[in-house]
């Protein structure tokens, strides 16, 4: 699992998963970041590996600036924030 959205949470139902194919679309990544910002979605370690491999930090930073999730002023600050998110992310 790369990323998932838990809202609306309905007991007994699975979360909505984001696939690699979906995350290849920058607009979908922006949407995911929007949901992460309001704690409705989560990115796993595998998801972060996919995103950083596919986009690189610079392009992710540009997508994130459109979302406003991390609100970092610099690319270096963004990289540090993403490394923190990776360190606390679930394996799956």
BELMOMO-V750816 format. One record per pair of residues at least 12 apart in sequence whose C-alpha atoms are under 7 Angstrom apart, sorted by sequence separation. I is the first residue (numbers start at 1). J is the second residue. D is the distance in whole Angstrom. If there is no record, write none. Layout:
((I J D) (I J D))
//
This chain:
((4 16 5) (5 17 7) (4 17 4) (3 17 6) (4 18 6) (61 75 7) (3 18 5) (2 18 6) (2 19 7) (58 75 7) (61 78 7) (57 79 7) (33 64 7) (37 69 5) (7 40 6) (30 63 6) (34 67 6) (6 40 6) (30 64 7) (33 67 6) (5 40 6) (6 41 6) (34 69 6) (5 41 4) (33 69 6) (4 41 5) (5 42 6) (26 63 7) (30 67 6) (4 42 6) (48 86 7) (3 42 6) (4 43 7) (3 43 4) (2 43 6) (3 44 6) (45 86 6) (2 44 5) (2 46 5) (3 47 6) (45 89 5) (2 47 4) (44 89 5) (45 90 6) (46 91 7) (43 89 7) (44 90 5) (45 91 5) (44 91 6) (44 92 6) (1 92 5))
//
